[in-house]
């Protein structure tokens, strides 16, 4: 996809604060510090569209970004980071659940997993739950540059087994080398094209 424009629209906690559902939406979900902000910035060729932080758990709102005036990318709060206050962690679940369950413009979700670790029950539950709501899931293994080719092959196989899907379904991604950027856009464009047909 050729990126002509990318702009931050709004941050939201509840449906009343969401922008109007005028454009198809792709959400990005994963554990805190998995590289969501870096991945989105790489996809849209902007260095600071999404603020990155070395402190896990910094994204505590649902952030909406309009791309080319006709596609919304949605950065969901990261999960699973123990140092975030319990009250904030309790708020995240319902916030994200409400968004996924009610947002008719949500067409796909990129689920990010750090390539250096195996997916756990949270990732399995998230993928199952998204599928129950008929949201197309694109699994991505981030930080691929942190592993050797041999380790990457091994980790991809292990992740595919844990998620009960074909190895080819998992996109290897690196914000540093931009590995996987084109493959991810192709998968997302496929989801959006299918949406247009239905």
C-alpha positions as a Markdown table, in Angstrom:
| # | Residue | x | y | z |
|---|---|---|---|---|
| 1 | Unk | 0.0 | 0.0 | 0.0 |
| 2 | Unk | 1.2 | 3.5 | -0.8 |
| 3 | Unk | 0.9 | 5.7 | 2.2 |
| 4 | Unk | -0.2 | 9.2 | 1.3 |
| 5 | Unk | -1.3 | 10.4 | 4.7 |
| 6 | Unk | -1.4 | 9.2 | 8.3 |
| 7 | Unk | -2.9 | 11.1 | 11.1 |
| 8 | Unk | -3.9 | 10.6 | 14.8 |
| 9 | Unk | -7.7 | 11.0 | 15.2 |
| 10 | Unk | -8.5 | 10.4 | 18.8 |
| 11 | Unk | -8.0 | 8.3 | 22.0 |
| 12 | Unk | -11.0 | 6.6 | 23.6 |
| 13 | Unk | -12.0 | 4.6 | 26.6 |
| 14 | Unk | -15.7 | 3.9 | 25.8 |
| 15 | Unk | -17.9 | 3.8 | 22.7 |
| 16 | Unk | -19.1 | 7.3 | 23.1 |
| 17 | Unk | -15.6 | 8.5 | 22.4 |
| 18 | Unk | -15.0 | 6.4 | 19.3 |
| 19 | Unk | -14.9 | 8.2 | 16.0 |
| 20 | Unk | -17.8 | 7.5 | 13.6 |
| 21 | Unk | -17.5 | 4.0 | 12.0 |
| 22 | Unk | -17.1 | 5.5 | 8.5 |
| 23 | Unk | -14.0 | 3.5 | 7.5 |
| 24 | Unk | -12.9 | -0.2 | 7.8 |
| 25 | Unk | -10.7 | -0.7 | 10.9 |
| 26 | Unk | -7.7 | -3.0 | 11.6 |
| 27 | Unk | -6.8 | -3.4 | 15.2 |
| 28 | Unk | -3.4 | -4.2 | 16.7 |
| 29 | Unk | -3.3 | -6.3 | 19.9 |
| 30 | Unk | -0.6 | -7.9 | 21.9 |
| 31 | Unk | 1.3 | -7.9 | 25.2 |
| 32 | Unk | 2.9 | -4.8 | 26.5 |
| 33 | Unk | 6.3 | -4.1 | 25.0 |
| 34 | Unk | 5.7 | -6.5 | 22.1 |
| 35 | Unk | 6.4 | -3.7 | 19.6 |
| 36 | Unk | 2.9 | -2.6 | 18.5 |
| 37 | Unk | 3.8 | 1.1 | 18.2 |
| 38 | Unk | 7.0 | 0.3 | 16.2 |
| 39 | Unk | 5.1 | -2.0 | 13.9 |
| 40 | Unk | 2.4 | 0.5 | 13.1 |
| 41 | Unk | 5.0 | 3.3 | 12.6 |
| 42 | Unk | 6.9 | 1.0 | 10.2 |
| 43 | Unk | 3.7 | 0.0 | 8.3 |
| 44 | Unk | 2.7 | 3.6 | 7.6 |
| 45 | Unk | 6.3 | 4.9 | 7.1 |
| 46 | Unk | 6.2 | 7.4 | 9.9 |
| 47 | Unk | 8.7 | 7.6 | 12.7 |
| 48 | Unk | 6.5 | 9.0 | 15.4 |
| 49 | Unk | 2.9 | 8.6 | 14.4 |
| 50 | Unk | 2.4 | 6.2 | 17.3 |
| 51 | Unk | 4.4 | 7.2 | 20.4 |
| 52 | Unk | 6.8 | 4.4 | 21.4 |
| 53 | Unk | 8.0 | 3.9 | 25.0 |
| 54 | Unk | 10.6 | 1.9 | 26.8 |
| 55 | Unk | 8.1 | 1.6 | 29.6 |
| 56 | Unk | 5.7 | -1.4 | 29.0 |
| 57 | Unk | 2.0 | -0.7 | 29.6 |
| 58 | Unk | 2.2 | 2.9 | 28.5 |
| 59 | Unk | -0.7 | 2.6 | 26.0 |
| 60 | Unk | -3.8 | 2.7 | 28.2 |
| 61 | Unk | -6.3 | 4.0 | 25.7 |
| 62 | Unk | -7.7 | 2.9 | 22.4 |
| 63 | Unk | -5.9 | 5.1 | 19.8 |
| 64 | Unk | -7.4 | 5.7 | 16.3 |
| 65 | Unk | -5.2 | 6.6 | 13.3 |
| 66 | Unk | -6.6 | 7.5 | 9.8 |
| 67 | Unk | -4.5 | 6.2 | 6.9 |
| 68 | Unk | -5.0 | 7.7 | 3.4 |
| 69 | Unk | -8.4 | 9.1 | 4.5 |
| 70 | Unk | -10.1 | 5.7 | 4.1 |
| 71 | Unk | -8.6 | 3.2 | 6.6 |
| 72 | Unk | -8.4 | 3.3 | 10.4 |
| 73 | Unk | -5.6 | 1.6 | 12.3 |
| 74 | Unk | -6.5 | 1.0 | 15.9 |
| 75 | Unk | -3.9 | 0.6 | 18.6 |
| 76 | Unk | -5.3 | -1.4 | 21.5 |
| 77 | Unk | -3.8 | -1.3 | 25.0 |
| 78 | Unk | -1.2 | -3.9 | 25.7 |
| 79 | Unk | -1.9 | -6.6 | 28.2 |
| 80 | Unk | 0.0 | -8.8 | 30.7 |
| 81 | Unk | 2.3 | -6.3 | 32.3 |
| 82 | Unk | 2.4 | -6.7 | 36.1 |
| 83 | Unk | 3.8 | -3.3 | 37.0 |
| 84 | Unk | 0.7 | -1.5 | 35.7 |
| 85 | Unk | -1.7 | -0.7 | 38.6 |
| 86 | Unk | -4.3 | -3.3 | 39.1 |
| 87 | Unk | -7.2 | -0.8 | 38.7 |
| 88 | Unk | -5.8 | 0.1 | 35.2 |
| 89 | Unk | -5.4 | -3.6 | 34.3 |
| 90 | Unk | -9.0 | -4.3 | 35.3 |
| 91 | Unk | -10.2 | -1.5 | 33.0 |
| 92 | Unk | -8.3 | -2.8 | 30.0 |
| 93 | Unk | -10.2 | -6.0 | 29.6 |
| 94 | Unk | -13.7 | -4.5 | 29.4 |
| 95 | Unk | -12.5 | -1.6 | 27.3 |
| 96 | Unk | -11.1 | -3.9 | 24.6 |
| 97 | Unk | -13.9 | -6.4 | 24.8 |
| 98 | Unk | -16.5 | -3.6 | 24.3 |
| 99 | Unk | -14.6 | -2.3 | 21.3 |
| 100 | Unk | -14.3 | -5.7 | 19.6 |
| 101 | Unk | -17.9 | -6.8 | 20.4 |
| 102 | Unk | -19.6 | -3.6 | 19.3 |
| 103 | Unk | -17.4 | -2.1 | 16.6 |
| 104 | Unk | -19.1 | -3.0 | 13.3 |
| 105 | Unk | -16.3 | -1.3 | 11.3 |
| 106 | Unk | -13.6 | -3.7 | 12.8 |
| 107 | Unk | -12.6 | -6.0 | 9.9 |
| 108 | Unk | -9.3 | -7.5 | 11.1 |
| 109 | Unk | -6.9 | -7.7 | 14.0 |
| 110 | Unk | -3.1 | -8.1 | 14.0 |
| 111 | Unk | -2.1 | -10.2 | 17.0 |
| 112 | Unk | 1.5 | -9.6 | 17.9 |
| 113 | Unk | 3.7 | -12.1 | 19.7 |
| 114 | Unk | 7.4 | -11.6 | 20.6 |
| 115 | Unk | 9.3 | -14.0 | 18.4 |
| 116 | Unk | 11.6 | -14.9 | 21.4 |
| 117 | Unk | 8.8 | -16.4 | 23.4 |
| 118 | Unk | 6.0 | -18.9 | 22.9 |
| 119 | Unk | 2.4 | -17.8 | 22.7 |
| 120 | Unk | 0.6 | -18.4 | 26.0 |
| 121 | Unk | -3.1 | -18.8 | 27.0 |
| 122 | Unk | -3.7 | -15.1 | 26.7 |
| 123 | Unk | -2.8 | -15.1 | 23.0 |
| 124 | Unk | -4.9 | -18.3 | 22.4 |
| 125 | Unk | -7.9 | -16.8 | 24.2 |
| 126 | Unk | -7.6 | -13.5 | 22.3 |
| 127 | Unk | -7.4 | -15.2 | 18.9 |
| 128 | Unk | -10.4 | -17.5 | 19.7 |
| 129 | Unk | -12.4 | -14.5 | 21.0 |
| 130 | Unk | -11.7 | -12.4 | 17.9 |
| 131 | Unk | -12.8 | -15.3 | 15.7 |
| 132 | Unk | -16.0 | -15.7 | 17.7 |
| 133 | Unk | -16.7 | -12.1 | 16.7 |
| 134 | Unk | -15.9 | -12.9 | 13.1 |
| 135 | Unk | -12.8 | -10.7 | 13.0 |
| 136 | Unk | -10.1 | -11.9 | 10.7 |
| 137 | Unk | -6.9 | -12.6 | 12.6 |
| 138 | Unk | -3.3 | -12.0 | 11.3 |
| 139 | Unk | -0.7 | -13.4 | 13.7 |
| 140 | Unk | 2.7 | -11.6 | 13.6 |
| 141 | Unk | 6.0 | -12.6 | 15.4 |
| 142 | Unk | 7.7 | -9.3 | 16.2 |
| 143 | Unk | 11.4 | -8.5 | 16.9 |
| 144 | Unk | 12.5 | -11.1 | 14.4 |
| 145 | Unk | 15.9 | -9.4 | 14.1 |
| 146 | Unk | 16.7 | -10.4 | 17.7 |
| 147 | Unk | 17.0 | -14.1 | 16.6 |
| 148 | Unk | 19.3 | -16.0 | 14.2 |
| 149 | Unk | 17.7 | -17.6 | 11.2 |
| 150 | Unk | 17.9 | -21.0 | 12.8 |
| 151 | Unk | 16.3 | -19.8 | 16.0 |
| 152 | Unk | 13.6 | -18.0 | 14.1 |
| 153 | Unk | 12.6 | -21.1 | 12.2 |
| 154 | Unk | 12.4 | -23.0 | 15.5 |
| 155 | Unk | 10.4 | -20.3 | 17.2 |
| 156 | Unk | 8.0 | -20.0 | 14.3 |
| 157 | Unk | 7.4 | -23.7 | 14.3 |
| 158 | Unk | 6.8 | -23.7 | 18.1 |
| 159 | Unk | 4.5 | -20.7 | 17.9 |
| 160 | Unk | 2.5 | -22.3 | 15.1 |
| 161 | Unk | 2.0 | -25.4 | 17.2 |
| 162 | Unk | 1.0 | -23.4 | 20.2 |
| 163 | Unk | -1.6 | -21.5 | 18.2 |
| 164 | Unk | -2.7 | -24.5 | 16.2 |
| 165 | Unk | -2.1 | -23.0 | 12.8 |
| 166 | Unk | 0.1 | -23.4 | 9.8 |
| 167 | Unk | 3.6 | -21.9 | 10.0 |
| 168 | Unk | 3.0 | -19.9 | 6.9 |
| 169 | Unk | 0.1 | -18.1 | 8.7 |
| 170 | Unk | 2.6 | -16.4 | 11.0 |
| 171 | Unk | 4.3 | -13.4 | 9.6 |
| 172 | Unk | 7.9 | -12.7 | 10.8 |
| 173 | Unk | 8.3 | -9.0 | 11.4 |
| 174 | Unk | 11.1 | -6.6 | 12.3 |
| 175 | Unk | 10.7 | -2.9 | 12.6 |
| 176 | Unk | 14.5 | -2.5 | 12.4 |
| 177 | Unk | 15.0 | -4.4 | 9.1 |
| 178 | Unk | 11.3 | -4.0 | 7.9 |
| 179 | Unk | 11.1 | -7.7 | 7.3 |
| 180 | Unk | 7.5 | -8.7 | 6.9 |
| 181 | Unk | 6.2 | -5.2 | 6.1 |
| 182 | Unk | 5.0 | -6.1 | 2.6 |
| 183 | Unk | 3.7 | -9.5 | 3.6 |
| 184 | Unk | 1.6 | -7.9 | 6.4 |
| 185 | Unk | 0.2 | -5.2 | 4.1 |
| 186 | Unk | -0.7 | -7.9 | 1.5 |
| 187 | Unk | -2.6 | -9.9 | 4.2 |
| 188 | Unk | -4.4 | -6.7 | 5.4 |
| 189 | Unk | -5.3 | -5.7 | 1.8 |
| 190 | Unk | -6.7 | -9.2 | 1.3 |
| 191 | Unk | -9.0 | -8.8 | 4.4 |
| 192 | Unk | -10.1 | -5.3 | 3.2 |
| 193 | Unk | -10.8 | -6.5 | -0.3 |
| 194 | Unk | -12.9 | -9.4 | 1.0 |
| 195 | Unk | -14.8 | -7.0 | 3.2 |
| 196 | Unk | -15.6 | -4.8 | 0.1 |
| 197 | Unk | -17.0 | -7.9 | -1.7 |
| 198 | Unk | -19.4 | -8.9 | 1.1 |
